[in-house]
Amino acid sequence: MSTATNNLTEGISSAEREGVYALLPFILNPSNIARFEAGKVIIGDRRAFPFSNSFVSCETVDEVAGAIKNMVTQGSGPWLSAVHALRIVASNYPPADAFTDVGSQEELLSQLRQARDKLVASRPTNTAIQLRLAAVLSTATEAVNNQQCVDDAIAASIKLILQGIYDDYATRARAMADLIEDGDGILTNCFAEAGFILALAFAARDGKKITVYTPETRPYLQGAKLTAPSIQEIGVAVTLITDNMPAHIMSEGKIQKYITAADLITVDGHVVNKIGTFQNAIAAHAHNIPFFAFAWGRDNTKLVRDDIVIEERDPAEIRLALGMPTTIDSINARYPTFDITPPKYVSGIVTVHGVLNPYMLNNYPNW
């Protein structure tokens, strides 16, 4: 049982104890990431942030899948948008006890499974989508079998998942904040989501003065558009740099820790994250700077590096910056979305069990 589950059982959650929700920047508030409202999935448009707090409204599962694929949202946004998309399907059906025959019940479950498959395909490397959809679909199946309202069951399942996740965020953030020292310069990459942001907020609340260096993260510039404004919003000093500056900043002695999120961590300790994470880890290793990665959870289908298939996005995206061409269309380009950092470059994996040695993850069946 995770720390979060224990805390929920005792009635005092980690998130409540740490005052998490008051510390979160705008784009990390769950309702601003994605929510279900009036039959639609409302997704925070991170492409428009920080210039506007805009939302994309999706009326169909296909529209949600398209929003995920088109980078309307990143980080925890894809899975949260995806599970809410199942409510688009479920809300169009009557309560299970109103079904006239078994065929109607099976039709609903079939529609939910088809929706799951479309949503998983929208961001195939993001295994959080697969795991969360599987959990919610299991709840929906149980509701049908028990003649309960499927839409209500899905809504309750999402609420419970979010409670557990934000408790886990608080637990992991506290573990990382305790390792951050007063005066630290911290390098990150892309947008490291709530665990990392909260670790900074906790450290600052503890009285530690820190500075975060965030690369802009081509081609969607999540570092410039999401990370830097969010860090500034919580009152922590932040300096924006380009993607090719980290090694130089390290050589100046300005970086003491390298901390990122992880889209996936294999059981044998390989960190899969936004492209660029690996090269920064090599540079950090060369400068004796520890690298810590936040683990959102464990996927037992990804035991070793060879279990990872890196998503290759449309190379045309590399020839653009914020929609503006940076070169001519005839230039060849390539866009592997993620890279893989071997455990030898990783000092610790930040989990609900604390900061763990990447080679020892197999000793912890639930993380």
C-alpha positions in Angstrom: 0.0 0.0 0.0 1.3 3.4 -1.0 2.0 6.2 1.5 -0.9 8.1 -0.2 -3.3 5.2 0.5 -2.2 5.0 4.1 -2.8 8.7 4.6 -6.2 8.6 2.9 -7.2 5.7 5.2 -6.1 7.7 8.3 -8.2 10.7 7.0 -5.2 13.0 6.8 -3.8 13.2 3.2 -0.3 14.3 2.4 -1.7 16.9 0.0 -3.8 18.4 2.8 -1.0 18.2 5.4 1.4 20.0 3.1 -1.1 22.6 1.8 -0.5 21.5 -1.8 -3.4 23.1 -3.5 -2.6 26.6 -2.3 1.0 26.2 -3.6 0.1 25.1 -7.1 0.5 27.4 -10.1 -2.5 28.0 -12.3 -1.8 25.3 -14.9 -1.2 22.6 -12.3 -4.6 23.0 -10.6 -6.5 19.8 -11.6 -9.5 21.6 -12.9 -7.3 23.8 -15.2 -5.5 20.7 -16.6 -8.7 18.9 -17.8 -12.3 18.5 -16.6 -15.6 17.2 -17.7 -18.3 19.8 -17.9 -21.7 19.8 -19.6 -21.0 16.8 -21.7 -17.6 18.1 -22.9 -14.0 17.6 -21.9 -12.4 21.0 -21.2 -8.6 20.9 -21.6 -6.2 23.7 -20.6 -4.5 24.8 -23.7 -0.8 24.8 -22.8 0.1 26.0 -26.3 -1.4 29.4 -25.4 0.1 29.7 -21.9 1.5 31.9 -20.5 0.1 34.5 -22.8 -3.5 33.5 -22.0 -5.3 31.0 -19.8 -7.2 29.4 -22.6 -9.1 26.1 -22.9 -10.0 23.7 -25.7 -13.5 22.3 -25.6 -13.9 18.7 -26.9 -17.4 17.2 -27.6 -16.2 13.8 -28.9 -13.5 11.2 -28.0 -11.9 11.8 -31.4 -11.5 15.5 -30.5 -9.9 14.7 -27.2 -7.5 12.2 -28.9 -6.7 15.0 -31.4 -6.1 17.5 -28.7 -3.7 15.1 -27.0 -1.9 14.3 -30.2 -1.6 18.0 -31.2 0.1 18.9 -27.9 -2.7 20.9 -26.4 -1.7 19.3 -23.1 1.4 17.5 -21.8 2.6 15.8 -18.6 -0.4 14.6 -16.6 -2.8 16.3 -19.0 -3.0 13.5 -21.6 -4.1 10.8 -19.1 -6.5 13.2 -17.3 -8.0 14.3 -20.6 -8.3 10.7 -21.7 -10.2 9.4 -18.6 -12.6 12.3 -18.8 -13.2 11.4 -22.4 -14.7 8.1 -21.3 -17.4 10.2 -19.7 -18.4 11.5 -23.1 -19.3 8.0 -24.0 -20.8 7.0 -20.6 -23.0 10.1 -20.3 -24.8 9.3 -23.5 -26.1 6.0 -22.0 -28.8 5.5 -19.3 -28.0 4.1 -15.8 -27.2 0.4 -16.1 -30.4 -0.6 -14.3 -32.4 1.1 -17.2 -30.8 -1.1 -19.8 -33.4 -3.1 -21.6 -31.1 -6.0 -22.5 -27.6 -7.4 -22.1 -26.8 -6.3 -25.6 -27.1 -2.6 -24.6 -24.7 -3.1 -21.7 -22.2 -4.8 -23.9 -22.6 -2.0 -26.5 -21.6 0.6 -23.9 -18.6 -1.4 -22.8 -17.6 -1.9 -26.4 -17.8 1.8 -27.0 -15.7 2.5 -24.0 -13.0 0.0 -25.2 -12.9 1.6 -28.6 -12.5 5.0 -27.0 -9.7 3.7 -24.9 -7.9 2.4 -28.0 -8.1 5.7 -29.8 -6.9 7.6 -26.7 -4.0 5.3 -26.1 -2.9 5.7 -29.7 -2.9 9.5 -29.4 0.3 9.4 -27.2 1.6 5.8 -27.3 4.8 6.4 -25.2 2.8 7.8 -22.3 2.0 4.7 -20.4 0.1 6.7 -17.8 -2.7 7.0 -20.3 -2.9 3.2 -20.7 -2.8 2.5 -17.0 -5.3 5.1 -16.0 -7.7 4.2 -18.7 -7.4 0.5 -17.8 -8.3 1.4 -14.2 -11.3 3.5 -15.1 -12.5 1.0 -17.6 -12.4 -1.7 -15.0 -14.5 0.5 -12.7 -17.0 1.0 -15.6 -17.3 -2.7 -16.2 -17.9 -3.3 -12.5 -20.6 -0.7 -12.5 -22.4 -2.3 -15.5 -22.2 -5.7 -13.8 -23.7 -4.2 -10.6 -26.4 -2.2 -12.5 -24.9 1.1 -11.3 -24.7 4.4 -13.2 -21.5 4.0 -15.3 -20.9 7.8 -15.7 -21.2 8.3 -11.9 -18.8 5.4 -11.3 -16.2 6.8 -13.8 -16.5 10.3 -12.2 -16.0 8.8 -8.7 -13.0 6.8 -10.0 -11.3 9.9 -11.5 -11.8 11.8 -8.3 -10.3 9.0 -6.2 -7.3 8.7 -8.6 -6.7 12.4 -8.4 -6.8 12.4 -4.6 -4.2 9.6 -4.5 -2.0 11.3 -7.2 -1.8 14.6 -5.4 -1.1 12.9 -2.1 1.7 11.1 -4.0 2.9 14.4 -5.4 3.2 15.8 -1.9 5.0 12.8 -0.6 7.6 12.8 -3.4 8.0 16.5 -3.4 8.7 16.5 0.4 11.4 13.8 -0.2 13.0 15.8 -2.9 12.7 19.1 -1.1 14.7 17.7 1.9 17.6 17.0 -0.5 17.6 20.5 -1.9 20.1 22.8 -0.1 20.0 26.5 0.5 21.8 28.2 -2.4 21.3 25.4 -4.9 21.2 26.0 -8.6 18.8 23.5 -10.2 18.7 22.4 -13.8 15.5 20.9 -15.1 14.2 19.9 -18.6 10.8 20.4 -20.3 7.9 20.7 -17.8 8.4 18.5 -14.8 4.8 18.8 -13.5 3.5 19.1 -9.9 6.1 16.9 -8.1 9.0 19.0 -9.1 7.2 22.4 -8.8 6.0 21.4 -5.3 9.5 20.3 -4.3 10.6 23.8 -5.2 7.7 25.4 -3.3 8.4 23.3 -0.2 12.1 24.1 -0.3 11.3 27.8 -0.6 8.8 27.6 2.2 11.5 25.9 4.3 13.6 29.1 3.8 16.0 27.8 1.2 17.0 30.3 -1.5 17.3 28.4 -4.9 17.6 29.3 -8.6 16.2 27.1 -11.3 17.7 27.0 -14.8 15.2 25.9 -17.4 16.0 25.1 -21.0 13.4 26.4 -23.5 12.7 22.9 -24.8 12.3 22.9 -28.6 10.2 22.5 -30.6 7.2 23.3 -28.4 9.1 25.4 -25.9 7.5 23.9 -22.8 10.4 25.1 -20.7 9.9 28.7 -21.7 6.1 28.7 -21.8 5.2 26.4 -19.0 8.1 25.7 -16.6 9.6 29.2 -16.2 6.3 31.0 -15.7 5.1 28.4 -13.2 8.3 28.6 -11.2 8.1 32.4 -11.2 4.4 32.2 -10.1 5.3 30.2 -6.9 8.0 32.8 -6.1 11.2 30.9 -6.9 14.0 32.5 -8.9 14.2 31.1 -12.5 16.5 31.7 -15.4 15.5 30.7 -18.9 18.3 29.3 -21.1 18.5 27.6 -24.5 18.7 23.9 -24.9 22.4 24.0 -25.8 23.5 25.9 -22.7 23.3 23.4 -19.8 26.9 22.1 -20.0 28.2 25.6 -20.1 26.1 26.7 -17.1 27.3 23.6 -15.2 31.0 24.4 -16.0 30.4 27.8 -14.3 29.5 26.1 -11.1 26.0 27.4 -11.1 24.2 24.0 -11.1 24.2 21.7 -8.0 21.3 19.4 -9.0 19.6 18.2 -12.1 16.0 17.3 -11.5 13.3 16.3 -14.1 10.1 14.4 -14.4 9.9 11.1 -16.2 7.3 10.0 -18.7 8.3 6.4 -17.8 10.9 4.6 -15.7 11.7 1.0 -16.4 11.9 -1.5 -13.6 15.6 -1.7 -14.2 16.1 2.0 -13.8 16.1 3.6 -17.3 14.6 7.0 -17.3 12.4 7.9 -20.4 11.7 11.6 -20.6 11.5 14.5 -23.1 14.3 14.5 -25.6 17.3 16.3 -24.2 17.1 14.7 -20.8 19.8 12.2 -21.6 22.4 14.6 -23.0 22.0 16.8 -19.9 22.4 13.7 -17.7 25.7 13.0 -19.4 26.9 16.6 -18.8 25.8 16.5 -15.2 27.6 13.2 -14.7 30.8 14.8 -16.1 30.5 17.6 -13.6 29.7 15.4 -10.6 26.1 16.8 -10.4 23.5 14.4 -9.2 20.5 13.7 -11.4 17.1 12.9 -9.8 13.9 11.9 -11.7 10.4 11.9 -10.4 8.6 8.6 -10.9 4.8 9.0 -11.3 4.4 5.2 -10.8 5.4 1.8 -12.0 4.6 0.0 -15.3 5.4 -3.7 -14.9 5.2 -4.1 -18.7 8.4 -2.0 -19.1 11.0 -4.1 -17.3 14.1 -3.2 -19.4 15.3 -0.6 -22.0 14.3 -2.9 -24.9 10.7 -2.7 -23.8 10.6 1.0 -24.8 9.5 2.2 -28.2 10.3 5.8 -28.7 7.6 7.8 -30.4 8.7 9.5 -33.6 6.6 12.6 -34.3 6.1 14.4 -37.6 9.5 15.8 -38.6 7.7 18.9 -40.0 7.4 20.0 -36.4 11.2 20.5 -36.2 11.1 22.9 -39.1 8.8 25.2 -37.1 9.0 27.3 -33.9 5.6 28.4 -32.5 4.1 27.8 -36.0 6.7 29.9 -37.8 9.1 28.2 -40.3 12.7 28.1 -39.3 13.9 26.6 -42.6 12.7 25.5 -46.0 10.4 22.5 -46.3 12.8 20.5 -48.4 15.3 20.1 -45.5 15.2 16.6 -43.9 14.3 16.5 -40.2 13.7 14.0 -37.5 11.8 14.3 -34.2 12.2 11.4 -31.6 10.0 12.8 -28.8 11.8 11.1 -25.9 15.2 9.8 -25.0 16.4 7.1 -22.5 18.9 7.8 -19.7 20.7 4.7 -18.4 20.7 4.2 -14.6 24.4 4.8 -14.4 23.7 8.5 -14.9 20.8 8.6 -12.4 21.5 9.4 -8.8 18.0 8.7 -7.5 14.4 8.0 -8.5 11.9 10.1 -6.4 9.1 7.8 -5.4 6.5 7.6 -2.6 9.0 5.4 -0.8 11.6 8.2 -0.9 14.5 8.8 -3.2 15.6 5.3 -4.4 18.7 3.9 -6.1 17.7 3.3 -9.7 19.3 -0.2 -9.5 17.1 -1.1 -6.5 13.6 -0.3 -7.9 12.8 -4.0 -8.3 12.9 -4.3 -4.5 9.8 -2.0 -4.3 6.8 -3.7 -5.9 4.6 -0.5 -5.6 6.1 2.8 -6.5 
